[in-house]
Amino acid sequence: MTIDSILAQIDSEIARLTQVRALLSGSGKPATKTATKTVTVAPKAGRRKKRVLSAEARKRIAEAQRKRWAAQKAKTAKAK
């Protein structure tokens, strides 16, 4: 396969997926190929305030993750 044929297949797949998405989202009509290139994503209205974890909470989460990693590492070493 040449690069041009691969790119053509990718473009056709993108167009097909865009049509499927348009149908599933309820717009009723499939988007055209030119419309997919000019689509912009609008910023979300009313962003949520960023959540802040306490140092204690971060420490608990980190310790729990280290336990999970250690368990996975032990399981992998045991399998070998």
PyMOL Python script that loads the backbone (N, CA, C, O; Angstrom):
from pymol import cmd

cmd.read_pdbstr("""\
ATOM      1  N   MET A   1       0.836  -1.185   0.000  1.00  0.00           N
ATOM      2  CA  MET A   1       0.000   0.000   0.000  1.00  0.00           C
ATOM      3  C   MET A   1       0.878   1.244   0.000  1.00  0.00           C
ATOM      4  O   MET A   1       1.925   1.298   0.645  1.00  0.00           O
ATOM      5  N   THR A   2       0.424   2.215  -0.728  1.00  0.00           N
ATOM      6  CA  THR A   2       1.157   3.467  -0.736  1.00  0.00           C
ATOM      7  C   THR A   2       0.601   4.383   0.338  1.00  0.00           C
ATOM      8  O   THR A   2      -0.500   4.170   0.846  1.00  0.00           O
ATOM      9  N   ILE A   3       1.357   5.384   0.670  1.00  0.00           N
ATOM     10  CA  ILE A   3       0.922   6.337   1.698  1.00  0.00           C
ATOM     11  C   ILE A   3      -0.348   7.041   1.262  1.00  0.00           C
ATOM     12  O   ILE A   3      -1.226   7.301   2.084  1.00  0.00           O
ATOM     13  N   ASP A   4      -0.457   7.352  -0.029  1.00  0.00           N
ATOM     14  CA  ASP A   4      -1.659   8.033  -0.524  1.00  0.00           C
ATOM     15  C   ASP A   4      -2.903   7.173  -0.347  1.00  0.00           C
ATOM     16  O   ASP A   4      -3.961   7.685   0.019  1.00  0.00           O
ATOM     17  N   SER A   5      -2.788   5.880  -0.602  1.00  0.00           N
ATOM     18  CA  SER A   5      -3.961   5.014  -0.448  1.00  0.00           C
ATOM     19  C   SER A   5      -4.325   4.849   1.029  1.00  0.00           C
ATOM     20  O   SER A   5      -5.503   4.764   1.375  1.00  0.00           O
ATOM     21  N   ILE A   6      -3.315   4.804   1.894  1.00  0.00           N
ATOM     22  CA  ILE A   6      -3.585   4.711   3.335  1.00  0.00           C
ATOM     23  C   ILE A   6      -4.289   5.968   3.815  1.00  0.00           C
ATOM     24  O   ILE A   6      -5.257   5.892   4.572  1.00  0.00           O
ATOM     25  N   LEU A   7      -3.803   7.135   3.372  1.00  0.00           N
ATOM     26  CA  LEU A   7      -4.437   8.397   3.768  1.00  0.00           C
ATOM     27  C   LEU A   7      -5.867   8.487   3.237  1.00  0.00           C
ATOM     28  O   LEU A   7      -6.751   9.004   3.919  1.00  0.00           O
ATOM     29  N   ALA A   8      -6.093   7.988   2.031  1.00  0.00           N
ATOM     30  CA  ALA A   8      -7.443   8.004   1.467  1.00  0.00           C
ATOM     31  C   ALA A   8      -8.379   7.119   2.287  1.00  0.00           C
ATOM     32  O   ALA A   8      -9.531   7.484   2.522  1.00  0.00           O
ATOM     33  N   GLN A   9      -7.893   5.965   2.721  1.00  0.00           N
ATOM     34  CA  GLN A   9      -8.712   5.081   3.542  1.00  0.00           C
ATOM     35  C   GLN A   9      -9.022   5.720   4.893  1.00  0.00           C
ATOM     36  O   GLN A   9     -10.143   5.616   5.392  1.00  0.00           O
ATOM     37  N   ILE A  10      -8.034   6.374   5.477  1.00  0.00           N
ATOM     38  CA  ILE A  10      -8.249   7.055   6.760  1.00  0.00           C
ATOM     39  C   ILE A  10      -9.283   8.158   6.596  1.00  0.00           C
ATOM     40  O   ILE A  10     -10.170   8.304   7.437  1.00  0.00           O
ATOM     41  N   ASP A  11      -9.177   8.949   5.505  1.00  0.00           N
ATOM     42  CA  ASP A  11     -10.146  10.023   5.264  1.00  0.00           C
ATOM     43  C   ASP A  11     -11.560   9.470   5.097  1.00  0.00           C
ATOM     44  O   ASP A  11     -12.518  10.047   5.610  1.00  0.00           O
ATOM     45  N   SER A  12     -11.691   8.360   4.384  1.00  0.00           N
ATOM     46  CA  SER A  12     -13.023   7.789   4.197  1.00  0.00           C
ATOM     47  C   SER A  12     -13.576   7.254   5.509  1.00  0.00           C
ATOM     48  O   SER A  12     -14.778   7.353   5.758  1.00  0.00           O
ATOM     49  N   GLU A  13     -12.714   6.688   6.353  1.00  0.00           N
ATOM     50  CA  GLU A  13     -13.160   6.181   7.649  1.00  0.00           C
ATOM     51  C   GLU A  13     -13.597   7.332   8.551  1.00  0.00           C
ATOM     52  O   GLU A  13     -14.590   7.214   9.269  1.00  0.00           O
ATOM     53  N   ILE A  14     -12.867   8.436   8.518  1.00  0.00           N
ATOM     54  CA  ILE A  14     -13.239   9.616   9.308  1.00  0.00           C
ATOM     55  C   ILE A  14     -14.594  10.142   8.854  1.00  0.00           C
ATOM     56  O   ILE A  14     -15.437  10.487   9.682  1.00  0.00           O
ATOM     57  N   ALA A  15     -14.803  10.204   7.553  1.00  0.00           N
ATOM     58  CA  ALA A  15     -16.082  10.683   7.025  1.00  0.00           C
ATOM     59  C   ALA A  15     -17.215   9.763   7.458  1.00  0.00           C
ATOM     60  O   ALA A  15     -18.288  10.233   7.836  1.00  0.00           O
ATOM     61  N   ARG A  16     -16.983   8.459   7.404  1.00  0.00           N
ATOM     62  CA  ARG A  16     -18.014   7.499   7.807  1.00  0.00           C
ATOM     63  C   ARG A  16     -18.343   7.644   9.292  1.00  0.00           C
ATOM     64  O   ARG A  16     -19.511   7.653   9.680  1.00  0.00           O
ATOM     65  N   LEU A  17     -17.307   7.759  10.114  1.00  0.00           N
ATOM     66  CA  LEU A  17     -17.526   7.900  11.551  1.00  0.00           C
ATOM     67  C   LEU A  17     -18.217   9.219  11.891  1.00  0.00           C
ATOM     68  O   LEU A  17     -19.014   9.276  12.827  1.00  0.00           O
ATOM     69  N   THR A  18     -17.924  10.262  11.149  1.00  0.00           N
ATOM     70  CA  THR A  18     -18.583  11.542  11.368  1.00  0.00           C
ATOM     71  C   THR A  18     -20.071  11.434  11.067  1.00  0.00           C
ATOM     72  O   THR A  18     -20.900  11.992  11.786  1.00  0.00           O
ATOM     73  N   GLN A  19     -20.404  10.715  10.004  1.00  0.00           N
ATOM     74  CA  GLN A  19     -21.808  10.519   9.660  1.00  0.00           C
ATOM     75  C   GLN A  19     -22.527   9.714  10.746  1.00  0.00           C
ATOM     76  O   GLN A  19     -23.648  10.046  11.131  1.00  0.00           O
ATOM     77  N   VAL A  20     -21.885   8.670  11.229  1.00  0.00           N
ATOM     78  CA  VAL A  20     -22.486   7.844  12.276  1.00  0.00           C
ATOM     79  C   VAL A  20     -22.703   8.670  13.536  1.00  0.00           C
ATOM     80  O   VAL A  20     -23.746   8.562  14.180  1.00  0.00           O
ATOM     81  N   ARG A  21     -21.716   9.499  13.890  1.00  0.00           N
ATOM     82  CA  ARG A  21     -21.830  10.328  15.082  1.00  0.00           C
ATOM     83  C   ARG A  21     -22.984  11.322  14.936  1.00  0.00           C
ATOM     84  O   ARG A  21     -23.738  11.547  15.883  1.00  0.00           O
ATOM     85  N   ALA A  22     -23.116  11.909  13.757  1.00  0.00           N
ATOM     86  CA  ALA A  22     -24.192  12.860  13.521  1.00  0.00           C
ATOM     87  C   ALA A  22     -25.547  12.180  13.660  1.00  0.00           C
ATOM     88  O   ALA A  22     -26.479  12.751  14.227  1.00  0.00           O
ATOM     89  N   LEU A  23     -25.654  10.974  13.150  1.00  0.00           N
ATOM     90  CA  LEU A  23     -26.920  10.249  13.263  1.00  0.00           C
ATOM     91  C   LEU A  23     -27.225   9.878  14.708  1.00  0.00           C
ATOM     92  O   LEU A  23     -28.372   9.967  15.145  1.00  0.00           O
ATOM     93  N   LEU A  24     -26.207   9.463  15.448  1.00  0.00           N
ATOM     94  CA  LEU A  24     -26.425   9.074  16.839  1.00  0.00           C
ATOM     95  C   LEU A  24     -26.700  10.267  17.744  1.00  0.00           C
ATOM     96  O   LEU A  24     -27.421  10.140  18.734  1.00  0.00           O
ATOM     97  N   SER A  25     -26.137  11.414  17.417  1.00  0.00           N
ATOM     98  CA  SER A  25     -26.343  12.583  18.262  1.00  0.00           C
ATOM     99  C   SER A  25     -27.727  13.185  18.062  1.00  0.00           C
ATOM    100  O   SER A  25     -28.141  14.049  18.834  1.00  0.00           O
ATOM    101  N   GLY A  26     -28.443  12.742  17.040  1.00  0.00           N
ATOM    102  CA  GLY A  26     -29.815  13.178  16.852  1.00  0.00           C
ATOM    103  C   GLY A  26     -29.979  14.350  15.915  1.00  0.00           C
ATOM    104  O   GLY A  26     -31.081  14.887  15.803  1.00  0.00           O
ATOM    105  N   SER A  27     -28.935  14.764  15.244  1.00  0.00           N
ATOM    106  CA  SER A  27     -29.074  15.893  14.336  1.00  0.00           C
ATOM    107  C   SER A  27     -29.889  15.504  13.103  1.00  0.00           C
ATOM    108  O   SER A  27     -30.435  16.374  12.424  1.00  0.00           O
ATOM    109  N   GLY A  28     -29.977  14.204  12.809  1.00  0.00           N
ATOM    110  CA  GLY A  28     -30.828  13.738  11.733  1.00  0.00           C
ATOM    111  C   GLY A  28     -30.178  13.706  10.370  1.00  0.00           C
ATOM    112  O   GLY A  28     -30.534  12.868   9.541  1.00  0.00           O
ATOM    113  N   LYS A  29     -29.238  14.591  10.117  1.00  0.00           N
ATOM    114  CA  LYS A  29     -28.572  14.571   8.815  1.00  0.00           C
ATOM    115  C   LYS A  29     -27.082  14.380   9.010  1.00  0.00           C
ATOM    116  O   LYS A  29     -26.494  14.967   9.917  1.00  0.00           O
ATOM    117  N   PRO A  30     -26.472  13.572   8.177  1.00  0.00           N
ATOM    118  CA  PRO A  30     -25.031  13.342   8.307  1.00  0.00           C
ATOM    119  C   PRO A  30     -24.245  14.584   7.917  1.00  0.00           C
ATOM    120  O   PRO A  30     -24.662  15.352   7.050  1.00  0.00           O
ATOM    121  N   ALA A  31     -23.110  14.770   8.564  1.00  0.00           N
ATOM    122  CA  ALA A  31     -22.256  15.907   8.262  1.00  0.00           C
ATOM    123  C   ALA A  31     -21.520  15.676   6.954  1.00  0.00           C
ATOM    124  O   ALA A  31     -21.251  14.533   6.583  1.00  0.00           O
ATOM    125  N   THR A  32     -21.196  16.741   6.260  1.00  0.00           N
ATOM    126  CA  THR A  32     -20.449  16.611   5.014  1.00  0.00           C
ATOM    127  C   THR A  32     -18.964  16.593   5.320  1.00  0.00           C
ATOM    128  O   THR A  32     -18.540  16.938   6.423  1.00  0.00           O
ATOM    129  N   LYS A  33     -18.184  16.191   4.340  1.00  0.00           N
ATOM    130  CA  LYS A  33     -16.740  16.088   4.549  1.00  0.00           C
ATOM    131  C   LYS A  33     -16.126  17.456   4.830  1.00  0.00           C
ATOM    132  O   LYS A  33     -15.205  17.556   5.641  1.00  0.00           O
ATOM    133  N   THR A  34     -16.613  18.505   4.182  1.00  0.00           N
ATOM    134  CA  THR A  34     -16.056  19.836   4.404  1.00  0.00           C
ATOM    135  C   THR A  34     -16.417  20.352   5.795  1.00  0.00           C
ATOM    136  O   THR A  34     -15.663  21.125   6.385  1.00  0.00           O
ATOM    137  N   ALA A  35     -17.558  19.932   6.315  1.00  0.00           N
ATOM    138  CA  ALA A  35     -17.969  20.394   7.635  1.00  0.00           C
ATOM    139  C   ALA A  35     -17.089  19.804   8.730  1.00  0.00           C
ATOM    140  O   ALA A  35     -16.911  20.429   9.776  1.00  0.00           O
ATOM    141  N   THR A  36     -16.538  18.619   8.511  1.00  0.00           N
ATOM    142  CA  THR A  36     -15.712  18.004   9.539  1.00  0.00           C
ATOM    143  C   THR A  36     -14.408  18.742   9.735  1.00  0.00           C
ATOM    144  O   THR A  36     -13.836  18.707  10.824  1.00  0.00           O
ATOM    145  N   LYS A  37     -13.925  19.412   8.696  1.00  0.00           N
ATOM    146  CA  LYS A  37     -12.660  20.121   8.811  1.00  0.00           C
ATOM    147  C   LYS A  37     -12.816  21.454   9.525  1.00  0.00           C
ATOM    148  O   LYS A  37     -11.833  21.986  10.040  1.00  0.00           O
ATOM    149  N   THR A  38     -14.024  22.011   9.572  1.00  0.00           N
ATOM    150  CA  THR A  38     -14.227  23.319  10.170  1.00  0.00           C
ATOM    151  C   THR A  38     -14.914  23.260  11.525  1.00  0.00           C
ATOM    152  O   THR A  38     -15.259  24.299  12.087  1.00  0.00           O
ATOM    153  N   VAL A  39     -15.116  22.068  12.054  1.00  0.00           N
ATOM    154  CA  VAL A  39     -15.798  21.919  13.333  1.00  0.00           C
ATOM    155  C   VAL A  39     -14.886  22.393  14.453  1.00  0.00           C
ATOM    156  O   VAL A  39     -13.718  22.010  14.521  1.00  0.00           O
ATOM    157  N   THR A  40     -15.428  23.224  15.325  1.00  0.00           N
ATOM    158  CA  THR A  40     -14.680  23.674  16.494  1.00  0.00           C
ATOM    159  C   THR A  40     -15.430  23.247  17.733  1.00  0.00           C
ATOM    160  O   THR A  40     -16.656  23.131  17.727  1.00  0.00           O
ATOM    161  N   VAL A  41     -14.685  23.016  18.790  1.00  0.00           N
ATOM    162  CA  VAL A  41     -15.295  22.592  20.038  1.00  0.00           C
ATOM    163  C   VAL A  41     -15.506  23.821  20.911  1.00  0.00           C
ATOM    164  O   VAL A  41     -14.566  24.562  21.197  1.00  0.00           O
ATOM    165  N   ALA A  42     -16.730  24.025  21.323  1.00  0.00           N
ATOM    166  CA  ALA A  42     -17.038  25.170  22.177  1.00  0.00           C
ATOM    167  C   ALA A  42     -16.613  24.857  23.606  1.00  0.00           C
ATOM    168  O   ALA A  42     -16.766  23.722  24.057  1.00  0.00           O
ATOM    169  N   PRO A  43     -16.079  25.847  24.330  1.00  0.00           N
ATOM    170  CA  PRO A  43     -15.696  25.608  25.715  1.00  0.00           C
ATOM    171  C   PRO A  43     -16.927  25.341  26.574  1.00  0.00           C
ATOM    172  O   PRO A  43     -18.011  25.864  26.317  1.00  0.00           O
ATOM    173  N   LYS A  44     -16.739  24.531  27.579  1.00  0.00           N
ATOM    174  CA  LYS A  44     -17.849  24.194  28.457  1.00  0.00           C
ATOM    175  C   LYS A  44     -18.246  25.414  29.278  1.00  0.00           C
ATOM    176  O   LYS A  44     -17.400  26.163  29.765  1.00  0.00           O
ATOM    177  N   ALA A  45     -19.533  25.590  29.415  1.00  0.00           N
ATOM    178  CA  ALA A  45     -20.030  26.713  30.214  1.00  0.00           C
ATOM    179  C   ALA A  45     -20.021  26.334  31.682  1.00  0.00           C
ATOM    180  O   ALA A  45     -20.324  25.192  32.027  1.00  0.00           O
ATOM    181  N   GLY A  46     -19.684  27.256  32.536  1.00  0.00           N
ATOM    182  CA  GLY A  46     -19.734  27.027  33.976  1.00  0.00           C
ATOM    183  C   GLY A  46     -18.759  25.975  34.452  1.00  0.00           C
ATOM    184  O   GLY A  46     -19.173  24.952  34.996  1.00  0.00           O
ATOM    185  N   ARG A  47     -17.488  26.201  34.261  1.00  0.00           N
ATOM    186  CA  ARG A  47     -16.489  25.238  34.713  1.00  0.00           C
ATOM    187  C   ARG A  47     -16.583  25.044  36.208  1.00  0.00           C
ATOM    188  O   ARG A  47     -16.845  25.984  36.959  1.00  0.00           O
ATOM    189  N   ARG A  48     -16.364  23.808  36.629  1.00  0.00           N
ATOM    190  CA  ARG A  48     -16.373  23.505  38.052  1.00  0.00           C
ATOM    191  C   ARG A  48     -15.097  23.994  38.710  1.00  0.00           C
ATOM    192  O   ARG A  48     -14.050  24.121  38.074  1.00  0.00           O
ATOM    193  N   LYS A  49     -15.212  24.261  39.985  1.00  0.00           N
ATOM    194  CA  LYS A  49     -14.057  24.681  40.750  1.00  0.00           C
ATOM    195  C   LYS A  49     -13.129  23.480  40.918  1.00  0.00           C
ATOM    196  O   LYS A  49     -13.590  22.361  41.143  1.00  0.00           O
ATOM    197  N   LYS A  50     -11.836  23.712  40.807  1.00  0.00           N
ATOM    198  CA  LYS A  50     -10.866  22.638  40.914  1.00  0.00           C
ATOM    199  C   LYS A  50     -10.874  22.076  42.329  1.00  0.00           C
ATOM    200  O   LYS A  50     -10.871  22.822  43.309  1.00  0.00           O
ATOM    201  N   ARG A  51     -10.886  20.753  42.419  1.00  0.00           N
ATOM    202  CA  ARG A  51     -10.884  20.102  43.729  1.00  0.00           C
ATOM    203  C   ARG A  51      -9.468  20.054  44.269  1.00  0.00           C
ATOM    204  O   ARG A  51      -8.510  19.851  43.523  1.00  0.00           O
ATOM    205  N   VAL A  52      -9.348  20.241  45.570  1.00  0.00           N
ATOM    206  CA  VAL A  52      -8.038  20.243  46.206  1.00  0.00           C
ATOM    207  C   VAL A  52      -8.011  19.140  47.255  1.00  0.00           C
ATOM    208  O   VAL A  52      -8.896  19.060  48.108  1.00  0.00           O
ATOM    209  N   LEU A  53      -6.989  18.290  47.185  1.00  0.00           N
ATOM    210  CA  LEU A  53      -6.821  17.231  48.170  1.00  0.00           C
ATOM    211  C   LEU A  53      -5.882  17.704  49.268  1.00  0.00           C
ATOM    212  O   LEU A  53      -4.935  18.450  49.021  1.00  0.00           O
ATOM    213  N   SER A  54      -6.158  17.266  50.461  1.00  0.00           N
ATOM    214  CA  SER A  54      -5.252  17.580  51.556  1.00  0.00           C
ATOM    215  C   SER A  54      -3.991  16.730  51.415  1.00  0.00           C
ATOM    216  O   SER A  54      -3.977  15.730  50.698  1.00  0.00           O
ATOM    217  N   ALA A  55      -2.949  17.139  52.103  1.00  0.00           N
ATOM    218  CA  ALA A  55      -1.698  16.389  52.063  1.00  0.00           C
ATOM    219  C   ALA A  55      -1.917  14.982  52.607  1.00  0.00           C
ATOM    220  O   ALA A  55      -1.338  14.023  52.096  1.00  0.00           O
ATOM    221  N   GLU A  56      -2.735  14.853  53.624  1.00  0.00           N
ATOM    222  CA  GLU A  56      -3.032  13.541  54.215  1.00  0.00           C
ATOM    223  C   GLU A  56      -3.732  12.630  53.204  1.00  0.00           C
ATOM    224  O   GLU A  56      -3.411  11.446  53.096  1.00  0.00           O
ATOM    225  N   ALA A  57      -4.685  13.193  52.471  1.00  0.00           N
ATOM    226  CA  ALA A  57      -5.416  12.403  51.473  1.00  0.00           C
ATOM    227  C   ALA A  57      -4.486  11.959  50.352  1.00  0.00           C
ATOM    228  O   ALA A  57      -4.555  10.813  49.907  1.00  0.00           O
ATOM    229  N   ARG A  58      -3.610  12.864  49.890  1.00  0.00           N
ATOM    230  CA  ARG A  58      -2.647  12.502  48.846  1.00  0.00           C
ATOM    231  C   ARG A  58      -1.729  11.389  49.325  1.00  0.00           C
ATOM    232  O   ARG A  58      -1.390  10.486  48.561  1.00  0.00           O
ATOM    233  N   LYS A  59      -1.329  11.452  50.583  1.00  0.00           N
ATOM    234  CA  LYS A  59      -0.440  10.442  51.156  1.00  0.00           C
ATOM    235  C   LYS A  59      -1.139   9.081  51.195  1.00  0.00           C
ATOM    236  O   LYS A  59      -0.535   8.066  50.849  1.00  0.00           O
ATOM    237  N   ARG A  60      -2.409   9.055  51.614  1.00  0.00           N
ATOM    238  CA  ARG A  60      -3.166   7.793  51.655  1.00  0.00           C
ATOM    239  C   ARG A  60      -3.311   7.198  50.261  1.00  0.00           C
ATOM    240  O   ARG A  60      -3.152   5.992  50.069  1.00  0.00           O
ATOM    241  N   ILE A  61      -3.612   8.043  49.303  1.00  0.00           N
ATOM    242  CA  ILE A  61      -3.772   7.567  47.927  1.00  0.00           C
ATOM    243  C   ILE A  61      -2.452   7.023  47.393  1.00  0.00           C
ATOM    244  O   ILE A  61      -2.425   5.974  46.750  1.00  0.00           O
ATOM    245  N   ALA A  62      -1.356   7.735  47.660  1.00  0.00           N
ATOM    246  CA  ALA A  62      -0.043   7.289  47.195  1.00  0.00           C
ATOM    247  C   ALA A  62       0.336   5.950  47.819  1.00  0.00           C
ATOM    248  O   ALA A  62       0.850   5.068  47.132  1.00  0.00           O
ATOM    249  N   GLU A  63       0.088   5.797  49.096  1.00  0.00           N
ATOM    250  CA  GLU A  63       0.406   4.529  49.767  1.00  0.00           C
ATOM    251  C   GLU A  63      -0.427   3.384  49.203  1.00  0.00           C
ATOM    252  O   GLU A  63       0.084   2.285  48.991  1.00  0.00           O
ATOM    253  N   ALA A  64      -1.696   3.639  48.963  1.00  0.00           N
ATOM    254  CA  ALA A  64      -2.569   2.601  48.394  1.00  0.00           C
ATOM    255  C   ALA A  64      -2.077   2.196  47.000  1.00  0.00           C
ATOM    256  O   ALA A  64      -2.075   1.015  46.653  1.00  0.00           O
ATOM    257  N   GLN A  65      -1.658   3.193  46.207  1.00  0.00           N
ATOM    258  CA  GLN A  65      -1.161   2.884  44.859  1.00  0.00           C
ATOM    259  C   GLN A  65       0.133   2.098  44.940  1.00  0.00           C
ATOM    260  O   GLN A  65       0.333   1.173  44.154  1.00  0.00           O
ATOM    261  N   ARG A  66       1.016   2.436  45.864  1.00  0.00           N
ATOM    262  CA  ARG A  66       2.260   1.684  46.024  1.00  0.00           C
ATOM    263  C   ARG A  66       1.969   0.236  46.405  1.00  0.00           C
ATOM    264  O   ARG A  66       2.659  -0.677  45.951  1.00  0.00           O
ATOM    265  N   LYS A  67       0.954   0.023  47.235  1.00  0.00           N
ATOM    266  CA  LYS A  67       0.560  -1.347  47.601  1.00  0.00           C
ATOM    267  C   LYS A  67       0.083  -2.108  46.367  1.00  0.00           C
ATOM    268  O   LYS A  67       0.433  -3.273  46.179  1.00  0.00           O
ATOM    269  N   ARG A  68      -0.720  -1.445  45.522  1.00  0.00           N
ATOM    270  CA  ARG A  68      -1.212  -2.099  44.311  1.00  0.00           C
ATOM    271  C   ARG A  68      -0.052  -2.448  43.378  1.00  0.00           C
ATOM    272  O   ARG A  68      -0.019  -3.535  42.801  1.00  0.00           O
ATOM    273  N   TRP A  69       0.898  -1.523  43.233  1.00  0.00           N
ATOM    274  CA  TRP A  69       2.055  -1.794  42.378  1.00  0.00           C
ATOM    275  C   TRP A  69       2.877  -2.959  42.923  1.00  0.00           C
ATOM    276  O   TRP A  69       3.321  -3.822  42.166  1.00  0.00           O
ATOM    277  N   ALA A  70       3.076  -2.978  44.237  1.00  0.00           N
ATOM    278  CA  ALA A  70       3.860  -4.053  44.848  1.00  0.00           C
ATOM    279  C   ALA A  70       3.167  -5.397  44.645  1.00  0.00           C
ATOM    280  O   ALA A  70       3.820  -6.398  44.348  1.00  0.00           O
ATOM    281  N   ALA A  71       1.847  -5.418  44.805  1.00  0.00           N
ATOM    282  CA  ALA A  71       1.094  -6.658  44.617  1.00  0.00           C
ATOM    283  C   ALA A  71       1.201  -7.128  43.170  1.00  0.00           C
ATOM    284  O   ALA A  71       1.377  -8.319  42.914  1.00  0.00           O
ATOM    285  N   GLN A  72       1.097  -6.199  42.229  1.00  0.00           N
ATOM    286  CA  GLN A  72       1.194  -6.558  40.815  1.00  0.00           C
ATOM    287  C   GLN A  72       2.592  -7.059  40.496  1.00  0.00           C
ATOM    288  O   GLN A  72       2.750  -8.041  39.770  1.00  0.00           O
ATOM    289  N   LYS A  73       3.609  -6.391  41.035  1.00  0.00           N
ATOM    290  CA  LYS A  73       4.988  -6.796  40.787  1.00  0.00           C
ATOM    291  C   LYS A  73       5.247  -8.195  41.366  1.00  0.00           C
ATOM    292  O   LYS A  73       5.916  -9.013  40.734  1.00  0.00           O
ATOM    293  N   ALA A  74       4.720  -8.466  42.562  1.00  0.00           N
ATOM    294  CA  ALA A  74       4.883  -9.788  43.180  1.00  0.00           C
ATOM    295  C   ALA A  74       4.175 -10.851  42.352  1.00  0.00           C
ATOM    296  O   ALA A  74       4.694 -11.952  42.169  1.00  0.00           O
ATOM    297  N   LYS A  75       3.005 -10.521  41.858  1.00  0.00           N
ATOM    298  CA  LYS A  75       2.240 -11.480  41.048  1.00  0.00           C
ATOM    299  C   LYS A  75       2.988 -11.788  39.753  1.00  0.00           C
ATOM    300  O   LYS A  75       3.021 -12.941  39.323  1.00  0.00           O
ATOM    301  N   THR A  76       3.584 -10.782  39.130  1.00  0.00           N
ATOM    302  CA  THR A  76       4.340 -10.979  37.895  1.00  0.00           C
ATOM    303  C   THR A  76       5.603 -11.793  38.162  1.00  0.00           C
ATOM    304  O   THR A  76       5.949 -12.679  37.381  1.00  0.00           O
ATOM    305  N   ALA A  77       6.291 -11.493  39.263  1.00  0.00           N
ATOM    306  CA  ALA A  77       7.518 -12.222  39.596  1.00  0.00           C
ATOM    307  C   ALA A  77       7.215 -13.681  39.915  1.00  0.00           C
ATOM    308  O   ALA A  77       7.995 -14.571  39.576  1.00  0.00           O
ATOM    309  N   LYS A  78       6.084 -13.922  40.566  1.00  0.00           N
ATOM    310  CA  LYS A  78       5.681 -15.290  40.931  1.00  0.00           C
ATOM    311  C   LYS A  78       5.339 -16.102  39.676  1.00  0.00           C
ATOM    312  O   LYS A  78       5.594 -17.305  39.619  1.00  0.00           O
ATOM    313  N   ALA A  79       4.765 -15.439  38.683  1.00  0.00           N
ATOM    314  CA  ALA A  79       4.382 -16.128  37.453  1.00  0.00           C
ATOM    315  C   ALA A  79       5.595 -16.561  36.639  1.00  0.00           C
ATOM    316  O   ALA A  79       5.529 -17.542  35.898  1.00  0.00           O
ATOM    317  N   LYS A  80       6.690 -15.843  36.771  1.00  0.00           N
ATOM    318  CA  LYS A  80       7.900 -16.184  36.010  1.00  0.00           C
ATOM    319  C   LYS A  80       8.576 -17.311  36.679  1.00  0.00           C
ATOM    320  O   LYS A  80       9.620 -17.768  36.214  1.00  0.00           O
TER     321      LYS A  80
END
""", "prot")
cmd.dss("prot")
cmd.show_as("cartoon", "prot")
cmd.util.cbc("prot")
cmd.orient("prot")
